[in-house]
Amino acid sequence: MEKDVHIQYLKGVGPTRAKLFHKLGIDTVGALLRFFPRTYENWKDTVSILEAAPDTNVCIKAVVAQMPEEHRTHGGKILTKTTATDGTWVMTLTFFNNRYVKNQLEEGQEYLFFGKIQDSIYGGREMLSPRFVKAEGGTGLHPIYHQTESLNAKAIAKCVRTALDNFPDLLTETLPDRILRKYRLPSLREAVEKIHFPQNEDDITAARRRLIYEELLTLQLGLLRIRSDKQETTAPAFAVDYTQEFLYSLPFTPTDAQRKAVAECAQDLQHTKPMSRLLQGDVGAGKTAVAAALVYSAAKNGLQSAVMAPTEVLAEQHANTFAKFFKDTGIRCALLTGSVTAAQKKKIKAALAAGEIDLLIGTHAILQQDVQFRHLGLVVTDEQHRFGVEQRAALREKGNTPHTLVMSATPIPRTVALVIYGDLDISILDERPKGRKPVLTYAVDTSYRKRLYAFIKKHIAQGGQGYIVCPLVEEGETDRVPAQALYEKLSESEFRDYRIGLLHGKMKPKEKEEVMRRFASGEIQLLVCTVVVEVGIDVPAASVMLIENAECFGLSQLHQLRGRIGRGEQQSHCVLVSDAQNDTAKKRFDILCKTNDGFLIADEDLQLRGPGDFFGSRQHGLPTLKIADLATDSRILHAAKGDAAEILREDPMLEKTEHARLKEAVEALFADIS
C-alpha cells in the first residue's frame, strides 16, 4: 500500500485549497477518496424547457443561442447572461460573479443545464446560476458532497477523479477474497470509483453495500479485540447454579424476560471466561432482581460480589432493596459510601478482607486501595455510562478478574447497543412486572400552567410528590424556563405553603445528595430540577411530573425523565409543556403520549435524530462512521459481527497476510479513540 500523501500535493489543490479541505476534515489524499457523496443529482432524465416544473431541480438539454455577455451591477458585481433553446422554448441563463462562464459556454454548442427553472418577469423562462456540462458523455448521476466556501461539489469531484487516476495504490484491497466471494462484493477500487462516479443506481447500491460492510466489519473487529484483551485472564467459575433457588423464593412471579436474563447470566457464570454482560431494561423492568439472583448464586458458591452505584442515595437504595431480597437467607451485606464513619469503614474493610461479607454495595469508595476482597467473583455496576473505563477496570482488579454485569435503564435500539456495548453480551428486559401501571402522558401548551399547578397540589394532597423539570439552571437569552427562577417564584407564590426543593447540576455533590435524600424521605413534596434527575432514585410516592419547554429534550431523554415517576401503586401522570409548533416536536410528543415502551421509543428516536446525534458516540469512545447508518444497516451489522468473530477465532492478532490491510484499517479507525 502506497504511503498516504498530504492533500495539498494533489494536482489542482495547493496550500490555499488544502485549508478548505481541512475544514471538511480532509488532510490526505486517502481521506479524500473516503469522503463519500452525501447524495446525487440525476442528470440522466432530461425535460424540455416548456414542460419543466418551476422551482424544482431539473436537467435540460439545450443549445446556447448566443455568446454570453457580461454586465456590471450598481454594486460592481459581474452579471453574465445568455440564452439557450431546446426547440420547445427559450430560457435565459443568468450567472452571478462568475468570470469564467463566458469562456466556458460556446454559441451553437449543446449542454446539459441543471438547476431550478422559473418563469421570468419579462416573459419566457429563466435559470439562475445553473451547473452545466457538455451534452456528449455528460449524462448520469452527479455526486454532491458536503462543501465549504468556494470548494463546491464540482471542484471536489474533480479532485477525487485526479486522486483515483494518480494514486491507485491507496485503494489496495482490505477484505479477504473469501469474504468478497461470500457476499459478491465489488473490490475496494471498484466500490470507491462507483460511489463517487456511478453510472446508475445499481452502482451506488453495490458500492454502498461493500463500503458499509467494510466499515462495520472494521468496527466490530476493533471492539472484539478490545473485548479479547479483557478475556486473557480467567474468572472463578460457579460450580453450582443457585439462581433458580433464589427466583423460587421471591414473593412475586418473575417475568419471562427476567427468567431469560437470569438464565443467560447463569450460563456465563459457570465458565472461567469472564462474563461481560449488559443487562438492559426499561425503568421498572426489574433489573435489580436479576442482579440479586446472581449475587445469591455467587454467595452460595463461596464468592463475594460488589455492586457500585453512581450516587450515595442510589447506593443506599440498592442496599435496602438487596437487604429485603436476602432477608432470612444468611447472605451478609454491607454499605460503603463516603458518609460511613471512619470506625464503621474500618470494621467493614476488615470483615470484607476476612470473607465475612458476601455483598458490598457502595459508590466510588469501593475503589480505594485499602478495600480488599477475599474472593471477589461478581461485579455489578449500575448505569455504566456514569463510570469511566478506569473506574470499572479498578473494580475488576479487586478480584481475580471477576465476572461483570452492567445494568442500564437507558433503552437503546439493539443495533446501536451492538456498537456502543460491542464488547458486552446483551440481555434485555422488555416486560413490565405485573400490576405496574403505565404513566399517562399528555402534551399541552403554556396556557395550562395554572391548571397544572392545581393538578400537582391535588396529587400532593393525596400523599404524592411531584417534579417540575426545566431545561436551564439560570436565566439566559432564550425564553426557556430556568429552574432557579421558577423555584424562587413558586416558593413565594403558588407553592409557598408546600415543602419545595431545588436540584440542578451546578450544586455541589453533597448538596445534591442531601436534596435527593430529603425528596426520597418525603420531606420535600415538590422538586424543581434540571435533567440531573434523569438517572436518579426510586421515589414510589412521586406520581406527577411537569416538563417545561419539552421541545428542548430528545425523545429518549423525555422517556428517561418520565421514568422517575410511576414506581408506586397510584396512577402517575407526566405533562409535556410546550408552545412549539414544529413537526419534530409534535411527533415526539405524539409518540410519548401513545406508548411507554422504551425500546420502541428509542427506535423512533434513532429514526428522528439519526445515529450521529442519538447517544453521543464520542462519549462512549467510539469512532465516527463515514457511511454506515445504524438506523438502516442492522442486517449488515449482524453479518459483520459474525464474520469479525470468525476472523479473530482463526487469527486473534490479525497477523495473517490476508488480514494485514484489515489490521491497518482497524488501527486507523480507532486511532483517535482513547
SULGI-V633088 format. One record per residue. N is the residue number from 1. PHI is phi in whole degrees, 0 to 359 (999 if undefined). PSI is psi in degrees with one decimal (none if undefined). Layout:
BEGIN
<<N:PHI:PSI> <N:PHI:PSI>>
END
This chain:
BEGIN
<<1:999:129.2> <2:292:144.6> <3:293:138.3> <4:296:153.6> <5:240:140.9> <6:298:141.7> <7:301:-29.8> <8:292:-18.8> <9:269:2.1> <10:283:133.6> <11:306:128.3> <12:93:0.7> <13:257:-81.1> <14:80:173.7> <15:300:-42.4> <16:294:-50.1> <17:291:-28.1> <18:299:-35.1> <19:294:-35.8> <20:292:-40.9> <21:298:-37.6> <22:301:-36.3> <23:296:-23.5> <24:267:4.8> <25:82:18.9> <26:248:113.2> <27:242:-11.8> <28:228:164.2> <29:296:-38.3> <30:299:-40.7> <31:294:-34.8> <32:296:-43.3> <33:296:-26.0> <34:263:11.4> <35:266:90.9> <36:277:151.2> <37:300:144.9> <38:275:-24.3> <39:195:-174.3> <40:223:150.1> <41:258:134.3> <42:270:105.6> <43:258:8.4> <44:282:-43.3> <45:266:95.4> <46:276:154.0> <47:233:162.8> <48:277:157.7> <49:301:-39.5> <50:294:-38.7> <51:264:-7.9> <52:298:131.0> <53:287:134.6> <54:292:150.9> <55:57:30.0> <56:229:137.7> <57:297:124.6> <58:223:162.0> <59:244:126.4> <60:236:129.5> <61:265:118.4> <62:211:158.6> <63:261:134.2> <64:291:123.6> <65:272:-21.0> <66:205:159.6> <67:296:138.0> <68:298:141.3> <69:241:138.8> <70:265:142.4> <71:226:151.9> <72:254:132.1> <73:278:172.6> <74:299:-27.1> <75:274:1.4> <76:90:4.5> <77:278:154.1> <78:270:129.4> <79:240:121.8> <80:246:129.2> <81:231:147.6> <82:203:178.7> <83:232:157.2> <84:217:152.5> <85:221:149.7> <86:240:12.4> <87:95:-18.3> <88:264:-30.5> <89:191:178.1> <90:244:142.5> <91:232:145.7> <92:272:137.4> <93:248:122.9> <94:239:129.1> <95:238:138.0> <96:254:128.1> <97:50:42.1> <98:242:94.6> <99:284:-10.0> <100:265:-19.3> <101:297:-30.7> <102:293:-23.3> <103:265:-10.4> <104:265:-25.3> <105:256:125.7> <106:251:137.6> <107:298:132.5> <108:87:-5.6> <109:268:141.9> <110:268:135.0> <111:227:164.5> <112:258:124.8> <113:248:128.6> <114:239:126.5> <115:168:-167.2> <116:263:129.4> <117:262:147.1> <118:215:162.3> <119:281:129.6> <120:282:146.6> <121:292:-16.5> <122:263:10.0> <123:93:161.3> <124:77:-163.3> <125:232:158.6> <126:216:144.8> <127:237:129.8> <128:260:123.0> <129:46:52.6> <130:290:154.9> <131:274:152.4> <132:207:154.1> <133:216:160.2> <134:297:144.7> <135:295:-39.1> <136:291:122.5> <137:72:10.2> <138:260:-0.4> <139:284:159.0> <140:136:-163.0> <141:258:127.0> <142:255:127.2> <143:291:141.2> <144:239:124.6> <145:249:160.3> <146:298:132.4> <147:227:169.8> <148:216:136.7> <149:44:-125.3> <150:276:1.2> <151:269:87.5> <152:268:178.5> <153:299:-38.5> <154:296:-42.2> <155:293:-40.3> <156:296:-45.3> <157:300:-38.4> <158:296:-41.5> <159:292:-36.7> <160:297:-43.2> <161:299:-42.1> <162:298:-42.0> <163:296:-43.0> <164:297:-38.6> <165:284:-29.9> <166:253:-15.5> <167:229:57.3> <168:297:-27.6> <169:288:-12.2> <170:285:-7.6> <171:244:41.4> <172:295:137.0> <173:304:133.5> <174:260:-28.9> <175:269:140.1> <176:299:151.3> <177:304:-38.2> <178:296:-32.7> <179:285:-39.4> <180:301:-41.3> <181:289:-41.4> <182:303:-43.7> <183:253:4.1> <184:54:52.4> <185:267:144.8> <186:291:161.4> <187:294:165.5> <188:299:-45.5> <189:302:-47.7> <190:296:-41.6> <191:295:-44.3> <192:294:-40.5> <193:300:-45.2> <194:287:-32.0> <195:290:-32.0> <196:273:-37.0> <197:226:68.2> <198:286:148.0> <199:269:-23.9> <200:202:178.2> <201:295:-33.4> <202:297:-36.9> <203:301:-45.0> <204:297:-45.0> <205:299:-47.1> <206:295:-43.4> <207:294:-45.4> <208:298:-42.9> <209:301:-44.4> <210:295:-47.7> <211:288:-34.9> <212:293:-44.9> <213:301:-47.5> <214:300:-43.0> <215:294:-43.0> <216:288:-33.2> <217:295:-44.4> <218:299:-43.6> <219:298:-46.8> <220:292:-36.7> <221:300:-43.5> <222:297:-45.2> <223:292:-39.7> <224:291:-32.7> <225:292:-37.6> <226:300:-43.3> <227:294:-40.3> <228:295:-30.2> <229:299:-35.0> <230:287:-22.7> <231:259:14.0> <232:290:-29.4> <233:266:170.8> <234:248:149.5> <235:255:159.2> <236:290:122.8> <237:281:139.4> <238:281:117.4> <239:295:-38.5> <240:230:141.7> <241:268:113.0> <242:256:8.6> <243:296:-38.1> <244:294:-36.3> <245:302:-41.9> <246:293:-45.8> <247:300:-38.7> <248:293:-25.0> <249:278:-11.6> <250:292:146.3> <251:282:1.0> <252:227:165.7> <253:269:118.2> <254:297:151.9> <255:286:162.7> <256:300:-36.5> <257:295:-40.1> <258:296:-44.2> <259:299:-42.4> <260:295:-44.2> <261:298:-42.9> <262:298:-43.0> <263:296:-40.8> <264:297:-43.6> <265:293:-44.1> <266:300:-37.7> <267:298:-44.8> <268:299:-42.3> <269:292:-16.0> <270:274:4.0> <271:242:159.6> <272:278:-13.5> <273:290:122.4> <274:300:130.6> <275:292:132.3> <276:229:92.6> <277:231:138.2> <278:262:123.1> <279:259:103.7> <280:252:120.2> <281:211:150.3> <282:293:165.1> <283:305:129.5> <284:81:12.3> <285:276:-8.0> <286:95:37.5> <287:294:-38.0> <288:296:-35.8> <289:295:-37.8> <290:297:-46.7> <291:299:-40.0> <292:297:-37.3> <293:298:-37.9> <294:287:-40.2> <295:298:-42.3> <296:301:-46.3> <297:295:-37.7> <298:299:-47.2> <299:298:-40.9> <300:293:-22.2> <301:266:10.0> <302:77:21.4> <303:247:149.3> <304:267:158.2> <305:232:153.7> <306:231:134.7> <307:239:121.3> <308:245:128.4> <309:244:156.0> <310:285:-20.9> <311:227:159.5> <312:297:-42.9> <313:298:-42.1> <314:292:-37.9> <315:298:-43.0> <316:297:-40.0> <317:296:-43.0> <318:300:-42.9> <319:301:-42.7> <320:294:-41.2> <321:295:-47.7> <322:295:-35.5> <323:299:-39.5> <324:292:-41.7> <325:299:-38.8> <326:259:15.0> <327:299:130.6> <328:68:15.8> <329:259:-14.1> <330:86:-0.6> <331:281:127.7> <332:264:121.9> <333:246:152.3> <334:215:151.7> <335:245:127.2> <336:233:107.3> <337:226:176.2> <338:296:-22.6> <339:277:-13.6> <340:293:137.1> <341:295:158.5> <342:301:-40.5> <343:294:-42.2> <344:294:-42.4> <345:302:-44.9> <346:300:-42.9> <347:294:-43.7> <348:296:-45.3> <349:297:-39.1> <350:294:-43.8> <351:294:-37.4> <352:295:-47.2> <353:296:-29.4> <354:276:-4.9> <355:82:16.6> <356:271:-1.4> <357:240:127.7> <358:272:-34.5> <359:225:122.2> <360:251:123.5> <361:248:135.7> <362:187:-171.7> <363:256:-149.0> <364:298:-14.9> <365:302:-26.5> <366:297:-27.0> <367:281:-10.3> <368:300:146.0> <369:300:-33.9> <370:278:4.3> <371:270:106.4> <372:239:130.1> <373:266:151.2> <374:281:-43.4> <375:205:79.3> <376:283:124.0> <377:244:-21.5> <378:217:132.8> <379:239:127.5> <380:242:122.9> <381:247:136.4> <382:263:130.1> <383:57:76.1> <384:308:-41.6> <385:290:-1.3> <386:272:-7.2> <387:243:146.1> <388:279:162.8> <389:302:-41.8> <390:297:-38.7> <391:294:-41.6> <392:293:-37.9> <393:296:-41.3> <394:298:-38.0> <395:291:-40.3> <396:298:-36.0> <397:288:-8.2> <398:292:-19.9> <399:231:-177.5> <400:277:71.2> <401:51:73.9> <402:291:164.2> <403:291:148.6> <404:235:130.1> <405:239:126.1> <406:252:124.5> <407:255:130.4> <408:225:132.1> <409:263:13.4> <410:263:102.9> <411:298:130.7> <412:230:137.1> <413:305:143.0> <414:302:-36.9> <415:297:-39.8> <416:289:-39.7> <417:298:-36.1> <418:299:-28.6> <419:268:-54.0> <420:300:-41.6> <421:250:44.0> <422:298:-20.4> <423:267:8.9> <424:234:147.7> <425:283:157.0> <426:237:130.1> <427:243:136.5> <428:240:132.3> <429:256:102.7> <430:244:24.1> <431:236:144.5> <432:267:140.2> <433:304:146.5> <434:300:140.0> <435:92:-14.0> <436:279:123.1> <437:278:135.5> <438:292:149.6> <439:286:128.5> <440:278:130.0> <441:238:139.2> <442:225:151.9> <443:241:125.5> <444:223:166.0> <445:265:178.6> <446:291:-12.7> <447:293:-15.7> <448:272:-1.7> <449:303:-44.3> <450:299:-43.0> <451:294:-33.9> <452:292:-37.5> <453:297:-38.5> <454:294:-35.5> <455:295:-41.5> <456:297:-44.3> <457:300:-35.8> <458:296:-43.0> <459:296:-42.2> <460:296:-39.9> <461:298:-26.8> <462:268:11.6> <463:93:7.5> <464:270:177.5> <465:227:162.7> <466:219:160.4> <467:241:144.9> <468:236:114.1> <469:260:131.2> <470:242:152.0> <471:280:-20.7> <472:237:157.8> <473:274:-50.6> <474:237:168.6> <475:294:139.4> <476:230:-160.6> <477:278:-10.6> <478:271:174.0> <479:265:20.8> <480:283:150.3> <481:281:119.8> <482:272:138.7> <483:297:-45.2> <484:301:-50.6> <485:294:-39.7> <486:294:-41.2> <487:301:-46.7> <488:295:-41.3> <489:294:-48.0> <490:292:-31.9> <491:295:-26.4> <492:258:-9.0> <493:234:-103.8> <494:304:-32.9> <495:241:30.6> <496:293:-21.6> <497:263:11.1> <498:242:162.4> <499:271:104.7> <500:245:141.3> <501:233:165.0> <502:232:134.5> <503:219:124.1> <504:208:167.2> <505:292:-18.6> <506:277:-6.8> <507:286:154.8> <508:291:149.6> <509:309:-42.6> <510:294:-35.4> <511:294:-43.8> <512:298:-44.6> <513:302:-42.1> <514:294:-44.1> <515:298:-45.4> <516:297:-36.8> <517:294:-43.3> <518:293:-34.8> <519:290:-42.3> <520:297:-33.3> <521:278:-9.5> <522:93:-1.1> <523:295:-37.0> <524:263:128.0> <525:268:-35.2> <526:229:125.7> <527:249:115.6> <528:270:125.1> <529:209:172.7> <530:253:-167.2> <531:290:-1.0> <532:303:-20.8> <533:275:-3.2> <534:306:-47.4> <535:250:102.2> <536:220:-148.1> <537:263:167.1> <538:267:109.1> <539:241:92.4> <540:303:-29.1> <541:282:-13.6> <542:288:114.3> <543:232:0.4> <544:216:140.4> <545:219:132.7> <546:251:130.9> <547:246:107.8> <548:284:147.9> <549:48:51.4> <550:301:-22.0> <551:293:-14.7> <552:281:-10.9> <553:251:148.2> <554:289:162.9> <555:299:-48.4> <556:295:-35.0> <557:292:-40.5> <558:299:-40.3> <559:294:-40.1> <560:297:-43.2> <561:299:-45.3> <562:301:-28.3> <563:293:-9.4> <564:289:-20.6> <565:247:175.6> <566:81:23.3> <567:258:-0.9> <568:249:-165.2> <569:275:-25.1> <570:282:156.4> <571:292:131.4> <572:251:154.7> <573:226:134.9> <574:240:129.6> <575:242:122.7> <576:268:115.1> <577:257:119.6> <578:197:144.3> <579:259:5.2> <580:296:138.7> <581:245:-0.1> <582:287:156.3> <583:297:-38.5> <584:297:-46.2> <585:298:-45.2> <586:299:-39.3> <587:293:-42.3> <588:303:-50.5> <589:298:-40.6> <590:298:-42.9> <591:297:-46.0> <592:295:-36.7> <593:289:-23.3> <594:267:-26.2> <595:218:152.1> <596:248:8.2> <597:281:105.7> <598:298:-33.3> <599:286:-37.8> <600:296:-42.1> <601:297:-41.8> <602:297:-39.8> <603:297:-42.9> <604:296:-39.7> <605:296:-39.9> <606:298:-40.4> <607:292:-38.2> <608:289:-42.6> <609:258:-20.7> <610:85:154.1> <611:295:-28.8> <612:298:-34.1> <613:257:-8.7> <614:299:-48.6> <615:226:12.4> <616:62:64.3> <617:311:-38.2> <618:304:-40.2> <619:292:-13.5> <620:260:9.0> <621:68:41.2> <622:248:143.9> <623:288:160.3> <624:276:130.6> <625:274:136.9> <626:269:-32.5> <627:227:-29.5> <628:290:145.0> <629:236:112.5> <630:294:-17.9> <631:283:-24.8> <632:235:-13.4> <633:254:32.8> <634:295:-35.4> <635:295:-42.1> <636:292:-36.6> <637:299:-44.5> <638:297:-43.6> <639:298:-43.4> <640:296:-39.0> <641:296:-42.6> <642:296:-42.6> <643:294:-38.0> <644:298:-43.2> <645:297:-40.5> <646:294:-42.4> <647:298:-43.9> <648:287:-25.1> <649:296:-42.0> <650:272:-19.6> <651:211:74.4> <652:304:-32.8> <653:259:6.8> <654:53:48.8> <655:266:-16.4> <656:293:150.2> <657:303:-40.5> <658:291:-14.5> <659:253:3.8> <660:300:-44.5> <661:290:-33.8> <662:296:-41.0> <663:299:-43.3> <664:298:-40.6> <665:295:-40.7> <666:298:-47.9> <667:297:-37.5> <668:292:-41.7> <669:294:-36.4> <670:261:10.1> <671:300:-38.2> <672:261:16.4> <673:255:125.9> <674:258:none>>
END
